[in-house]
Amino acid sequence: MAALVLALLTTAMALVLLRALLGPTVPDRILASNAFGTLTVLWLAAYAATFQAEDVIDIAMIYALASFVVTVAVLKYVEHGDLGAAPDDVPPAEPRGGRQ
Amino acid sequence: MTDVLATVGYGLAIAGAVVSVIAASGMLRLPDVFTRMHAAGVVDSLGAALVLVGLAIAGGFGTASARLLMILAFLWITTPTACHALAKIARAKGLMPPEREQQETGP
C-alpha cells in the first residue's frame, strides 16, 4: 500500500515539474520548485515506509530545512538582484572611513 | 490492533497522495500565479498533513513517527512563510490577479 503512495506522489511531482518547466513567469517557476521540494519530502517519507528504511526520514527532515532556505534565498535574489541586499525599511549603511 | 492502525494510516496516506495529485493538476491548469499559489497551498497543508500523519500512524508510535510529525510541524511553519514572500514578490514584479486589474483600470 505504501508503494501506491509512492506512485501517486511521483505522478504529482511530474505534474509540478512540468509547471516549473512551462511556467511563463519567474514566480511560477519558484512556486513550482517549492511545491516540488515539499513533494520530495513526502516522497522520501513514503520511501522510508515502503522499504523499511528509517534513516531516510532524517534525510527528509534535512531536505525540508534546506528547501526552505533555498526558496527564500532565490526569492531574495529575484527581488533585489543581490543576496546581500538590505531589507527595504533599513537605510543603507555608511561606508567605513578606512575602506577606500 | 496493529492491522487496524496500518489500514487507517495507509488510508490517510493514500488520501493525501490523491489530494497531492489533484493539487498538482490544479497547478498545471489554473490560469495565473495567484490561483496556482492557492493550489500549491493544498499540497503544503492538507497533502503533507495526510501523508505524514498517515505514515506516522501506520508505522506505529516511536522515534520514526515522532520525526515524521516534526517534519510536518516544520512544513507548516515554513511553507506559509515562503508563500507569503512569493506573493509579495509576484506583486512587486507587477503581476496582478485579473479582477483587481479590471477594478483599477475602471473609472
N, CA and C atoms of all chains as a GROMACS GRO file, in nm:
protein
  621
    1MET      N    1   0.083  -0.121   0.000
    1MET     CA    2   0.000   0.000   0.000
    1MET      C    3   0.085   0.125   0.000
    2ALA      N    4   0.200   0.119   0.067
    2ALA     CA    5   0.288   0.237   0.065
    2ALA      C    6   0.343   0.261  -0.074
    3ALA      N    7   0.355   0.154  -0.155
    3ALA     CA    8   0.403   0.171  -0.291
    3ALA      C    9   0.305   0.252  -0.374
    4LEU      N   10   0.174   0.239  -0.345
    4LEU     CA   11   0.074   0.321  -0.414
    4LEU      C   12   0.093   0.469  -0.382
    5VAL      N   13   0.124   0.497  -0.253
    5VAL     CA   14   0.152   0.635  -0.214
    5VAL      C   15   0.271   0.689  -0.293
    6LEU      N   16   0.376   0.606  -0.304
    6LEU     CA   17   0.493   0.648  -0.380
    6LEU      C   18   0.457   0.678  -0.526
    7ALA      N   19   0.376   0.592  -0.587
    7ALA     CA   20   0.342   0.612  -0.728
    7ALA      C   21   0.261   0.740  -0.746
    8LEU      N   22   0.165   0.763  -0.657
    8LEU     CA   23   0.083   0.884  -0.670
    8LEU      C   24   0.167   1.009  -0.649
    9LEU      N   25   0.257   1.004  -0.550
    9LEU     CA   26   0.341   1.123  -0.526
    9LEU      C   27   0.435   1.146  -0.644
   10THR      N   28   0.482   1.040  -0.709
   10THR     CA   29   0.567   1.058  -0.827
   10THR      C   30   0.488   1.124  -0.940
   11THR      N   31   0.361   1.084  -0.955
   11THR     CA   32   0.277   1.149  -1.056
   11THR      C   33   0.263   1.298  -1.027
   12ALA      N   34   0.234   1.332  -0.900
   12ALA     CA   35   0.219   1.472  -0.864
   12ALA      C   36   0.348   1.549  -0.889
   13MET      N   37   0.464   1.485  -0.859
   13MET     CA   38   0.592   1.552  -0.881
   13MET      C   39   0.615   1.578  -1.029
   14ALA      N   40   0.573   1.483  -1.115
   14ALA     CA   41   0.589   1.504  -1.259
   14ALA      C   42   0.506   1.622  -1.307
   15LEU      N   43   0.381   1.632  -1.257
   15LEU     CA   44   0.295   1.743  -1.297
   15LEU      C   45   0.353   1.877  -1.253
   16VAL      N   46   0.401   1.882  -1.127
   16VAL     CA   47   0.456   2.008  -1.075
   16VAL      C   48   0.584   2.046  -1.150
   17LEU      N   49   0.663   1.944  -1.186
   17LEU     CA   50   0.785   1.973  -1.260
   17LEU      C   51   0.753   2.026  -1.400
   18LEU      N   52   0.644   1.977  -1.457
   18LEU     CA   53   0.601   2.029  -1.587
   18LEU      C   54   0.564   2.176  -1.575
   19ARG      N   55   0.498   2.214  -1.463
   19ARG     CA   56   0.467   2.356  -1.443
   19ARG      C   57   0.595   2.438  -1.427
   20ALA      N   58   0.693   2.381  -1.357
   20ALA     CA   59   0.818   2.455  -1.339
   20ALA      C   60   0.888   2.475  -1.473
   21LEU      N   61   0.876   2.379  -1.564
   21LEU     CA   62   0.940   2.396  -1.695
   21LEU      C   63   0.859   2.489  -1.784
   22LEU      N   64   0.725   2.483  -1.776
   22LEU     CA   65   0.642   2.565  -1.864
   22LEU      C   66   0.630   2.708  -1.815
   23GLY      N   67   0.614   2.722  -1.679
   23GLY     CA   68   0.566   2.842  -1.614
   23GLY      C   69   0.609   2.971  -1.679
   24PRO      N   70   0.517   3.056  -1.722
   24PRO     CA   71   0.558   3.171  -1.801
   24PRO      C   72   0.640   3.274  -1.723
   25THR      N   73   0.611   3.294  -1.594
   25THR     CA   74   0.682   3.396  -1.519
   25THR      C   75   0.775   3.331  -1.418
   26VAL      N   76   0.866   3.414  -1.364
   26VAL     CA   77   0.962   3.363  -1.265
   26VAL      C   78   0.892   3.317  -1.136
   27PRO      N   79   0.794   3.393  -1.079
   27PRO     CA   80   0.727   3.342  -0.959
   27PRO      C   81   0.657   3.208  -0.981
   28ASP      N   82   0.609   3.182  -1.104
   28ASP     CA   83   0.552   3.050  -1.133
   28ASP      C   84   0.654   2.940  -1.113
   29ARG      N   85   0.774   2.964  -1.165
   29ARG     CA   86   0.877   2.860  -1.154
   29ARG      C   87   0.921   2.841  -1.010
   30ILE      N   88   0.931   2.952  -0.935
   30ILE     CA   89   0.973   2.938  -0.794
   30ILE      C   90   0.866   2.865  -0.715
   31LEU      N   91   0.739   2.898  -0.742
   31LEU     CA   92   0.629   2.830  -0.673
   31LEU      C   93   0.631   2.681  -0.703
   32ALA      N   94   0.654   2.646  -0.830
   32ALA     CA   95   0.653   2.504  -0.866
   32ALA      C   96   0.772   2.432  -0.804
   33SER      N   97   0.888   2.497  -0.798
   33SER     CA   98   1.002   2.427  -0.739
   33SER      C   99   0.986   2.414  -0.588
   34ASN      N  100   0.917   2.512  -0.525
   34ASN     CA  101   0.889   2.499  -0.382
   34ASN      C  102   0.794   2.383  -0.355
   35ALA      N  103   0.689   2.371  -0.437
   35ALA     CA  104   0.596   2.258  -0.422
   35ALA      C  105   0.666   2.126  -0.453
   36PHE      N  106   0.760   2.130  -0.550
   36PHE     CA  107   0.836   2.008  -0.580
   36PHE      C  108   0.920   1.965  -0.460
   37GLY      N  109   0.978   2.063  -0.388
   37GLY     CA  110   1.054   2.030  -0.268
   37GLY      C  111   0.967   1.968  -0.160
   38THR      N  112   0.848   2.025  -0.139
   38THR     CA  113   0.756   1.968  -0.041
   38THR      C  114   0.718   1.825  -0.079
   39LEU      N  115   0.691   1.803  -0.209
   39LEU     CA  116   0.654   1.668  -0.254
   39LEU      C  117   0.772   1.573  -0.240
   40THR      N  118   0.895   1.626  -0.256
   40THR     CA  119   1.011   1.539  -0.238
   40THR      C  120   1.022   1.492  -0.093
   41VAL      N  121   0.991   1.582   0.001
   41VAL     CA  122   0.991   1.543   0.143
   41VAL      C  123   0.889   1.432   0.168
   42LEU      N  124   0.769   1.450   0.112
   42LEU     CA  125   0.666   1.346   0.130
   42LEU      C  126   0.708   1.216   0.063
   43TRP      N  127   0.772   1.227  -0.055
   43TRP     CA  128   0.817   1.108  -0.128
   43TRP      C  129   0.920   1.031  -0.046
   44LEU      N  130   1.012   1.105   0.017
   44LEU     CA  131   1.114   1.038   0.099
   44LEU      C  132   1.050   0.968   0.219
   45ALA      N  133   0.949   1.032   0.280
   45ALA     CA  134   0.881   0.968   0.393
   45ALA      C  135   0.810   0.841   0.347
   46ALA      N  136   0.747   0.846   0.230
   46ALA     CA  137   0.680   0.726   0.178
   46ALA      C  138   0.782   0.619   0.140
   47TYR      N  139   0.897   0.662   0.090
   47TYR     CA  140   1.005   0.565   0.059
   47TYR      C  141   1.049   0.494   0.186
   48ALA      N  142   1.064   0.573   0.295
   48ALA     CA  143   1.106   0.512   0.422
   48ALA      C  144   1.004   0.410   0.470
   49ALA      N  145   0.874   0.438   0.448
   49ALA     CA  146   0.772   0.343   0.492
   49ALA      C  147   0.768   0.220   0.401
   50THR      N  148   0.794   0.242   0.270
   50THR     CA  149   0.785   0.129   0.178
   50THR      C  150   0.898   0.029   0.200
   51PHE      N  151   1.020   0.079   0.212
   51PHE     CA  152   1.137  -0.009   0.216
   51PHE      C  153   1.192  -0.026   0.357
   52GLN      N  154   1.114   0.013   0.459
   52GLN     CA  155   1.153  -0.005   0.599
   52GLN      C  156   1.289   0.058   0.628
   53ALA      N  157   1.314   0.174   0.569
   53ALA     CA  158   1.442   0.243   0.586
   53ALA      C  159   1.418   0.369   0.669
   54GLU      N  160   1.433   0.357   0.801
   54GLU     CA  161   1.402   0.471   0.886
   54GLU      C  162   1.502   0.585   0.872
   55ASP      N  163   1.622   0.555   0.825
   55ASP     CA  164   1.723   0.661   0.811
   55ASP      C  165   1.679   0.767   0.710
   56VAL      N  166   1.600   0.725   0.613
   56VAL     CA  167   1.559   0.818   0.508
   56VAL      C  168   1.473   0.931   0.565
   57ILE      N  169   1.406   0.906   0.680
   57ILE     CA  170   1.326   1.011   0.742
   57ILE      C  171   1.416   1.128   0.782
   58ASP      N  172   1.537   1.098   0.828
   58ASP     CA  173   1.631   1.206   0.862
   58ASP      C  174   1.668   1.287   0.739
   59ILE      N  175   1.687   1.216   0.626
   59ILE     CA  176   1.718   1.287   0.501
   59ILE      C  177   1.602   1.378   0.463
   60ALA      N  178   1.479   1.330   0.483
   60ALA     CA  179   1.362   1.412   0.452
   60ALA      C  180   1.358   1.536   0.539
   61MET      N  181   1.396   1.522   0.665
   61MET     CA  182   1.396   1.638   0.755
   61MET      C  183   1.497   1.742   0.710
   62ILE      N  184   1.619   1.697   0.677
   62ILE     CA  185   1.721   1.790   0.630
   62ILE      C  186   1.679   1.853   0.499
   63TYR      N  187   1.613   1.773   0.412
   63TYR     CA  188   1.569   1.828   0.284
   63TYR      C  189   1.466   1.937   0.304
   64ALA      N  190   1.376   1.919   0.403
   64ALA     CA  191   1.276   2.022   0.429
   64ALA      C  192   1.343   2.153   0.473
   65LEU      N  193   1.442   2.142   0.562
   65LEU     CA  194   1.515   2.261   0.607
   65LEU      C  195   1.585   2.329   0.490
   66ALA      N  196   1.660   2.252   0.410
   66ALA     CA  197   1.739   2.311   0.302
   66ALA      C  198   1.649   2.370   0.194
   67SER      N  199   1.537   2.303   0.168
   67SER     CA  200   1.446   2.351   0.063
   67SER      C  201   1.389   2.488   0.098
   68PHE      N  202   1.354   2.507   0.225
   68PHE     CA  203   1.301   2.637   0.266
   68PHE      C  204   1.406   2.746   0.252
   69VAL      N  205   1.528   2.718   0.297
   69VAL     CA  206   1.633   2.820   0.291
   69VAL      C  207   1.663   2.856   0.146
   70VAL      N  208   1.668   2.756   0.059
   70VAL     CA  209   1.698   2.782  -0.082
   70VAL      C  210   1.586   2.863  -0.147
   71THR      N  211   1.460   2.831  -0.113
   71THR     CA  212   1.349   2.908  -0.171
   71THR      C  213   1.356   3.054  -0.130
   72VAL      N  214   1.382   3.079  -0.001
   72VAL     CA  215   1.388   3.218   0.044
   72VAL      C  216   1.508   3.290  -0.018
   73ALA      N  217   1.620   3.219  -0.035
   73ALA     CA  218   1.736   3.282  -0.096
   73ALA      C  219   1.708   3.317  -0.242
   74VAL      N  220   1.644   3.227  -0.315
   74VAL     CA  221   1.612   3.257  -0.455
   74VAL      C  222   1.513   3.372  -0.465
   75LEU      N  223   1.416   3.376  -0.373
   75LEU     CA  224   1.320   3.487  -0.374
   75LEU      C  225   1.390   3.618  -0.349
   76LYS      N  226   1.486   3.620  -0.255
   76LYS     CA  227   1.557   3.745  -0.227
   76LYS      C  228   1.641   3.786  -0.346
   77TYR      N  229   1.702   3.687  -0.414
   77TYR     CA  230   1.782   3.720  -0.531
   77TYR      C  231   1.695   3.777  -0.642
   78VAL      N  232   1.575   3.719  -0.659
   78VAL     CA  233   1.486   3.768  -0.766
   78VAL      C  234   1.438   3.909  -0.733
   79GLU      N  235   1.413   3.937  -0.605
   79GLU     CA  236   1.361   4.068  -0.571
   79GLU      C  237   1.468   4.177  -0.582
   80HIS      N  238   1.589   4.151  -0.526
   80HIS     CA  239   1.689   4.256  -0.517
   80HIS      C  240   1.799   4.243  -0.620
   81GLY      N  241   1.816   4.126  -0.681
   81GLY     CA  242   1.930   4.104  -0.769
   81GLY      C  243   2.061   4.092  -0.694
   82ASP      N  244   2.053   4.077  -0.561
   82ASP     CA  245   2.173   4.073  -0.479
   82ASP      C  246   2.138   4.001  -0.349
   83LEU      N  247   2.212   3.893  -0.319
   83LEU     CA  248   2.180   3.819  -0.197
   83LEU      C  249   2.216   3.896  -0.072
   84GLY      N  250   2.309   3.994  -0.082
   84GLY     CA  251   2.349   4.069   0.036
   84GLY      C  252   2.273   4.197   0.055
   85ALA      N  253   2.164   4.217  -0.020
   85ALA     CA  254   2.092   4.344  -0.013
   85ALA      C  255   2.026   4.360   0.123
   86ALA      N  256   2.015   4.487   0.169
   86ALA     CA  257   1.948   4.515   0.295
   86ALA      C  258   1.798   4.513   0.274
   87PRO      N  259   1.719   4.488   0.379
   87PRO     CA  260   1.574   4.499   0.365
   87PRO      C  261   1.532   4.641   0.327
   88ASP      N  262   1.407   4.654   0.280
   88ASP     CA  263   1.362   4.781   0.227
   88ASP      C  264   1.354   4.890   0.333
   89ASP      N  265   1.321   4.853   0.457
   89ASP     CA  266   1.298   4.954   0.559
   89ASP      C  267   1.423   4.988   0.639
   90VAL      N  268   1.539   4.936   0.597
   90VAL     CA  269   1.664   4.967   0.667
   90VAL      C  270   1.747   5.058   0.577
   91PRO      N  271   1.790   5.175   0.626
   91PRO     CA  272   1.871   5.261   0.540
   91PRO      C  273   2.007   5.197   0.513
   92PRO      N  274   2.066   5.223   0.395
   92PRO     CA  275   2.196   5.162   0.365
   92PRO      C  276   2.304   5.210   0.461
   93ALA      N  277   2.395   5.123   0.497
   93ALA     CA  278   2.499   5.157   0.594
   93ALA      C  279   2.598   5.254   0.532
   94GLU      N  280   2.654   5.342   0.616
   94GLU     CA  281   2.758   5.434   0.570
   94GLU      C  282   2.885   5.356   0.541
   95PRO      N  283   2.954   5.388   0.434
   95PRO     CA  284   3.082   5.320   0.410
   95PRO      C  285   3.183   5.359   0.516
   96ARG      N  286   3.269   5.264   0.554
   96ARG     CA  287   3.365   5.292   0.660
   96ARG      C  288   3.477   5.379   0.607
   97GLY      N  289   3.535   5.458   0.698
   97GLY     CA  290   3.634   5.557   0.657
   97GLY      C  291   3.760   5.494   0.600
   98GLY      N  292   3.808   5.388   0.663
   98GLY     CA  293   3.936   5.333   0.622
   98GLY      C  294   3.929   5.244   0.500
   99ARG      N  295   3.809   5.227   0.442
   99ARG     CA  296   3.793   5.128   0.336
   99ARG      C  297   3.769   5.199   0.205
  100GLN      N  298   3.873   5.250   0.144
  100GLN     CA  299   3.854   5.322   0.017
  100GLN      C  300   3.859   5.226  -0.100
  101MET      N  301  -0.512  -0.507   1.633
  101MET     CA  302  -0.496  -0.363   1.657
  101MET      C  303  -0.394  -0.303   1.563
  102THR      N  304  -0.285  -0.374   1.543
  102THR     CA  305  -0.183  -0.324   1.452
  102THR      C  306  -0.236  -0.318   1.309
  103ASP      N  307  -0.319  -0.419   1.271
  103ASP     CA  308  -0.376  -0.417   1.137
  103ASP      C  309  -0.469  -0.299   1.118
  104VAL      N  310  -0.546  -0.270   1.224
  104VAL     CA  311  -0.637  -0.156   1.214
  104VAL      C  312  -0.558  -0.027   1.197
  105LEU      N  313  -0.453  -0.010   1.277
  105LEU     CA  314  -0.371   0.110   1.266
  105LEU      C  315  -0.307   0.121   1.129
  106ALA      N  316  -0.257   0.007   1.075
  106ALA     CA  317  -0.193   0.012   0.943
  106ALA      C  318  -0.295   0.047   0.836
  107THR      N  319  -0.416  -0.009   0.846
  107THR     CA  320  -0.517   0.023   0.745
  107THR      C  321  -0.555   0.170   0.749
  108VAL      N  322  -0.581   0.220   0.871
  108VAL     CA  323  -0.617   0.362   0.885
  108VAL      C  324  -0.504   0.451   0.835
  109GLY      N  325  -0.380   0.418   0.875
  109GLY     CA  326  -0.266   0.501   0.839
  109GLY      C  327  -0.242   0.505   0.690
  110TYR      N  328  -0.242   0.386   0.626
  110TYR     CA  329  -0.219   0.387   0.481
  110TYR      C  330  -0.337   0.446   0.406
  111GLY      N  331  -0.458   0.433   0.464
  111GLY     CA  332  -0.572   0.501   0.402
  111GLY      C  333  -0.554   0.651   0.402
  112LEU      N  334  -0.511   0.706   0.515
  112LEU     CA  335  -0.485   0.850   0.522
  112LEU      C  336  -0.373   0.889   0.426
  113ALA      N  337  -0.267   0.807   0.418
  113ALA     CA  338  -0.154   0.842   0.332
  113ALA      C  339  -0.195   0.840   0.185
  114ILE      N  340  -0.278   0.740   0.146
  114ILE     CA  341  -0.324   0.735   0.007
  114ILE      C  342  -0.415   0.853  -0.023
  115ALA      N  343  -0.501   0.890   0.074
  115ALA     CA  344  -0.586   1.007   0.054
  115ALA      C  345  -0.501   1.132   0.036
  116GLY      N  346  -0.394   1.145   0.116
  116GLY     CA  347  -0.305   1.261   0.100
  116GLY      C  348  -0.236   1.263  -0.034
  117ALA      N  349  -0.196   1.145  -0.084
  117ALA     CA  350  -0.131   1.140  -0.214
  117ALA      C  351  -0.228   1.176  -0.326
  118VAL      N  352  -0.355   1.132  -0.312
  118VAL     CA  353  -0.456   1.168  -0.413
  118VAL      C  354  -0.479   1.320  -0.411
  119VAL      N  355  -0.487   1.378  -0.290
  119VAL     CA  356  -0.502   1.523  -0.278
  119VAL      C  357  -0.384   1.594  -0.344
  120SER      N  358  -0.262   1.537  -0.328
  120SER     CA  359  -0.144   1.599  -0.388
  120SER      C  360  -0.153   1.595  -0.540
  121VAL      N  361  -0.201   1.483  -0.596
  121VAL     CA  362  -0.214   1.475  -0.743
  121VAL      C  363  -0.316   1.576  -0.792
  122ILE      N  364  -0.429   1.589  -0.720
  122ILE     CA  365  -0.532   1.685  -0.761
  122ILE      C  366  -0.476   1.827  -0.757
  123ALA      N  367  -0.402   1.859  -0.648
  123ALA     CA  368  -0.347   1.994  -0.636
  123ALA      C  369  -0.241   2.018  -0.742
  124ALA      N  370  -0.163   1.915  -0.777
  124ALA     CA  371  -0.061   1.933  -0.880
  124ALA      C  372  -0.126   1.956  -1.016
  125SER      N  373  -0.235   1.886  -1.045
  125SER     CA  374  -0.304   1.913  -1.171
  125SER      C  375  -0.366   2.053  -1.169
  126GLY      N  376  -0.407   2.099  -1.050
  126GLY     CA  377  -0.454   2.236  -1.039
  126GLY      C  378  -0.345   2.335  -1.068
  127MET      N  379  -0.222   2.308  -1.019
  127MET     CA  380  -0.111   2.398  -1.050
  127MET      C  381  -0.082   2.400  -1.199
  128LEU      N  382  -0.112   2.289  -1.268
  128LEU     CA  383  -0.086   2.284  -1.412
  128LEU      C  384  -0.195   2.358  -1.489
  129ARG      N  385  -0.319   2.358  -1.439
  129ARG     CA  386  -0.430   2.406  -1.520
  129ARG      C  387  -0.477   2.546  -1.486
  130LEU      N  388  -0.453   2.594  -1.365
  130LEU     CA  389  -0.509   2.723  -1.327
  130LEU      C  390  -0.439   2.837  -1.400
  131PRO      N  391  -0.508   2.952  -1.418
  131PRO     CA  392  -0.461   3.049  -1.517
  131PRO      C  393  -0.344   3.137  -1.476
  132ASP      N  394  -0.334   3.183  -1.351
  132ASP     CA  395  -0.224   3.275  -1.320
  132ASP      C  396  -0.159   3.236  -1.189
  133VAL      N  397  -0.055   3.312  -1.150
  133VAL     CA  398   0.032   3.266  -1.042
  133VAL      C  399  -0.039   3.266  -0.909
  134PHE      N  400  -0.136   3.355  -0.890
  134PHE     CA  401  -0.202   3.361  -0.758
  134PHE      C  402  -0.297   3.243  -0.739
  135THR      N  403  -0.367   3.203  -0.844
  135THR     CA  404  -0.452   3.085  -0.832
  135THR      C  405  -0.367   2.959  -0.821
  136ARG      N  406  -0.251   2.958  -0.888
  136ARG     CA  407  -0.162   2.843  -0.873
  136ARG      C  408  -0.106   2.836  -0.732
  137MET      N  409  -0.087   2.953  -0.669
  137MET     CA  410  -0.041   2.955  -0.530
  137MET      C  411  -0.147   2.893  -0.438
  138HIS      N  412  -0.272   2.918  -0.471
  138HIS     CA  413  -0.382   2.856  -0.395
  138HIS      C  414  -0.374   2.702  -0.408
  139ALA      N  415  -0.347   2.653  -0.528
  139ALA     CA  416  -0.337   2.508  -0.546
  139ALA      C  417  -0.215   2.452  -0.474
  140ALA      N  418  -0.105   2.526  -0.475
  140ALA     CA  419   0.015   2.478  -0.407
  140ALA      C  420  -0.006   2.473  -0.256
  141GLY      N  421  -0.090   2.563  -0.202
  141GLY     CA  422  -0.119   2.559  -0.060
  141GLY      C  423  -0.188   2.431  -0.018
  142VAL      N  424  -0.263   2.370  -0.112
  142VAL     CA  425  -0.329   2.243  -0.080
  142VAL      C  426  -0.224   2.134  -0.057
  143VAL      N  427  -0.121   2.130  -0.144
  143VAL     CA  428  -0.014   2.031  -0.123
  143VAL      C  429   0.054   2.055   0.010
  144ASP      N  430   0.084   2.181   0.039
  144ASP     CA  431   0.167   2.211   0.156
  144ASP      C  432   0.094   2.185   0.287
  145SER      N  433  -0.037   2.207   0.290
  145SER     CA  434  -0.108   2.190   0.418
  145SER      C  435  -0.176   2.054   0.426
  146LEU      N  436  -0.276   2.032   0.339
  146LEU     CA  437  -0.358   1.910   0.354
  146LEU      C  438  -0.284   1.786   0.306
  147GLY      N  439  -0.217   1.795   0.189
  147GLY     CA  440  -0.147   1.677   0.138
  147GLY      C  441  -0.037   1.631   0.231
  148ALA      N  442   0.045   1.727   0.277
  148ALA     CA  443   0.155   1.690   0.367
  148ALA      C  444   0.101   1.636   0.498
  149ALA      N  445  -0.007   1.699   0.552
  149ALA     CA  446  -0.062   1.653   0.680
  149ALA      C  447  -0.114   1.511   0.668
  150LEU      N  448  -0.191   1.482   0.561
  150LEU     CA  449  -0.249   1.348   0.549
  150LEU      C  450  -0.141   1.244   0.530
  151VAL      N  451  -0.043   1.271   0.441
  151VAL     CA  452   0.061   1.172   0.414
  151VAL      C  453   0.145   1.146   0.540
  152LEU      N  454   0.191   1.253   0.605
  152LEU     CA  455   0.284   1.234   0.717
  152LEU      C  456   0.212   1.175   0.838
  153VAL      N  457   0.092   1.223   0.871
  153VAL     CA  458   0.019   1.166   0.984
  153VAL      C  459  -0.020   1.021   0.955
  154GLY      N  460  -0.058   0.994   0.829
  154GLY     CA  461  -0.092   0.856   0.794
  154GLY      C  462   0.025   0.762   0.808
  155LEU      N  463   0.142   0.805   0.759
  155LEU     CA  464   0.259   0.718   0.771
  155LEU      C  465   0.302   0.704   0.917
  156ALA      N  466   0.284   0.811   0.997
  156ALA     CA  467   0.320   0.802   1.139
  156ALA      C  468   0.229   0.704   1.211
  157ILE      N  469   0.099   0.704   1.175
  157ILE     CA  470   0.007   0.609   1.238
  157ILE      C  471   0.038   0.466   1.192
  158ALA      N  472   0.065   0.450   1.061
  158ALA     CA  473   0.086   0.316   1.007
  158ALA      C  474   0.213   0.253   1.060
  159GLY      N  475   0.316   0.334   1.087
  159GLY     CA  476   0.443   0.278   1.129
  159GLY      C  477   0.450   0.248   1.278
  160GLY      N  478   0.342   0.278   1.351
  160GLY     CA  479   0.348   0.258   1.495
  160GLY      C  480   0.416   0.376   1.562
  161PHE      N  481   0.386   0.394   1.690
  161PHE     CA  482   0.437   0.512   1.759
  161PHE      C  483   0.577   0.485   1.813
  162GLY      N  484   0.669   0.573   1.778
  162GLY     CA  485   0.809   0.556   1.818
  162GLY      C  486   0.889   0.674   1.769
  163THR      N  487   1.020   0.659   1.757
  163THR     CA  488   1.102   0.772   1.713
  163THR      C  489   1.074   0.807   1.568
  164ALA      N  490   1.042   0.708   1.484
  164ALA     CA  491   1.016   0.738   1.343
  164ALA      C  492   0.893   0.825   1.328
  165SER      N  493   0.785   0.791   1.400
  165SER     CA  494   0.664   0.872   1.387
  165SER      C  495   0.685   1.010   1.449
  166ALA      N  496   0.766   1.018   1.554
  166ALA     CA  497   0.796   1.150   1.612
  166ALA      C  498   0.870   1.237   1.511
  167ARG      N  499   0.963   1.177   1.436
  167ARG     CA  500   1.034   1.256   1.335
  167ARG      C  501   0.942   1.299   1.222
  168LEU      N  502   0.850   1.209   1.184
  168LEU     CA  503   0.755   1.248   1.079
  168LEU      C  504   0.669   1.366   1.124
  169LEU      N  505   0.626   1.366   1.250
  169LEU     CA  506   0.544   1.477   1.298
  169LEU      C  507   0.627   1.604   1.311
  170MET      N  508   0.758   1.590   1.342
  170MET     CA  509   0.844   1.709   1.343
  170MET      C  510   0.856   1.770   1.204
  171ILE      N  511   0.869   1.682   1.102
  171ILE     CA  512   0.874   1.732   0.965
  171ILE      C  513   0.745   1.807   0.932
  172LEU      N  514   0.632   1.752   0.976
  172LEU     CA  515   0.503   1.818   0.950
  172LEU      C  516   0.495   1.954   1.016
  173ALA      N  517   0.538   1.962   1.143
  173ALA     CA  518   0.536   2.091   1.213
  173ALA      C  519   0.626   2.192   1.142
  174PHE      N  520   0.742   2.145   1.095
  174PHE     CA  521   0.833   2.237   1.026
  174PHE      C  522   0.772   2.284   0.895
  175LEU      N  523   0.710   2.193   0.819
  175LEU     CA  524   0.649   2.233   0.692
  175LEU      C  525   0.537   2.333   0.716
  176TRP      N  526   0.460   2.313   0.823
  176TRP     CA  527   0.350   2.406   0.850
  176TRP      C  528   0.400   2.543   0.889
  177ILE      N  529   0.522   2.555   0.940
  177ILE     CA  530   0.575   2.687   0.970
  177ILE      C  531   0.636   2.750   0.844
  178THR      N  532   0.712   2.673   0.767
  178THR     CA  533   0.792   2.734   0.661
  178THR      C  534   0.713   2.760   0.533
  179THR      N  535   0.622   2.670   0.494
  179THR     CA  536   0.559   2.690   0.363
  179THR      C  537   0.469   2.814   0.357
  180PRO      N  538   0.393   2.850   0.462
  180PRO     CA  539   0.322   2.978   0.453
  180PRO      C  540   0.416   3.097   0.446
  181THR      N  541   0.532   3.087   0.512
  181THR     CA  542   0.629   3.196   0.505
  181THR      C  543   0.680   3.214   0.362
  182ALA      N  544   0.717   3.103   0.299
  182ALA     CA  545   0.767   3.111   0.162
  182ALA      C  546   0.658   3.158   0.068
  183CYS      N  547   0.535   3.115   0.092
  183CYS     CA  548   0.425   3.154   0.004
  183CYS      C  549   0.396   3.303   0.018
  184HIS      N  550   0.404   3.354   0.141
  184HIS     CA  551   0.384   3.498   0.163
  184HIS      C  552   0.490   3.579   0.090
  185ALA      N  553   0.616   3.538   0.103
  185ALA     CA  554   0.724   3.610   0.035
  185ALA      C  555   0.707   3.601  -0.116
  186LEU      N  556   0.662   3.486  -0.165
  186LEU     CA  557   0.643   3.469  -0.308
  186LEU      C  558   0.532   3.560  -0.360
  187ALA      N  559   0.421   3.569  -0.284
  187ALA     CA  560   0.312   3.656  -0.327
  187ALA      C  561   0.357   3.802  -0.327
  188LYS      N  562   0.436   3.841  -0.227
  188LYS     CA  563   0.485   3.979  -0.220
  188LYS      C  564   0.572   4.009  -0.341
  189ILE      N  565   0.658   3.914  -0.379
  189ILE     CA  566   0.749   3.939  -0.490
  189ILE      C  567   0.674   3.935  -0.622
  190ALA      N  568   0.576   3.845  -0.635
  190ALA     CA  569   0.496   3.844  -0.758
  190ALA      C  570   0.423   3.975  -0.775
  191ARG      N  571   0.373   4.029  -0.664
  191ARG     CA  572   0.304   4.159  -0.669
  191ARG      C  573   0.402   4.271  -0.702
  192ALA      N  574   0.524   4.265  -0.643
  192ALA     CA  575   0.623   4.370  -0.669
  192ALA      C  576   0.672   4.366  -0.813
  193LYS      N  577   0.666   4.249  -0.878
  193LYS     CA  578   0.709   4.241  -1.017
  193LYS      C  579   0.597   4.277  -1.113
  194GLY      N  580   0.483   4.325  -1.061
  194GLY     CA  581   0.380   4.377  -1.148
  194GLY      C  582   0.271   4.279  -1.186
  195LEU      N  583   0.275   4.156  -1.130
  195LEU     CA  584   0.168   4.062  -1.159
  195LEU      C  585   0.047   4.097  -1.074
  196MET      N  586  -0.072   4.084  -1.134
  196MET     CA  587  -0.195   4.116  -1.062
  196MET      C  588  -0.298   4.009  -1.086
  197PRO      N  589  -0.383   3.980  -0.986
  197PRO     CA  590  -0.499   3.896  -1.015
  197PRO      C  591  -0.590   3.967  -1.114
  198PRO      N  592  -0.654   3.896  -1.208
  198PRO     CA  593  -0.728   3.960  -1.316
  198PRO      C  594  -0.838   4.054  -1.269
  199GLU      N  595  -0.912   4.017  -1.163
  199GLU     CA  596  -1.026   4.102  -1.123
  199GLU      C  597  -0.979   4.234  -1.065
  200ARG      N  598  -0.871   4.230  -0.987
  200ARG     CA  599  -0.817   4.355  -0.934
  200ARG      C  600  -0.774   4.448  -1.046
  201GLU      N  601  -0.716   4.390  -1.152
  201GLU     CA  602  -0.670   4.471  -1.264
  201GLU      C  603  -0.786   4.544  -1.329
  202GLN      N  604  -0.901   4.473  -1.347
  202GLN     CA  605  -1.016   4.537  -1.410
  202GLN      C  606  -1.070   4.650  -1.322
  203GLN      N  607  -1.071   4.627  -1.188
  203GLN     CA  608  -1.123   4.731  -1.100
  203GLN      C  609  -1.036   4.856  -1.106
  204GLU      N  610  -0.906   4.836  -1.111
  204GLU     CA  611  -0.821   4.955  -1.103
  204GLU      C  612  -0.814   5.033  -1.234
  205THR      N  613  -0.834   4.963  -1.347
  205THR     CA  614  -0.830   5.037  -1.474
  205THR      C  615  -0.965   5.100  -1.503
  206GLY      N  616  -1.068   5.070  -1.423
  206GLY     CA  617  -1.200   5.129  -1.446
  206GLY      C  618  -1.203   5.274  -1.401
  207PRO      N  619  -1.316   5.343  -1.422
  207PRO     CA  620  -1.325   5.485  -1.385
  207PRO      C  621  -1.330   5.505  -1.235
   0.00000   0.00000   0.00000
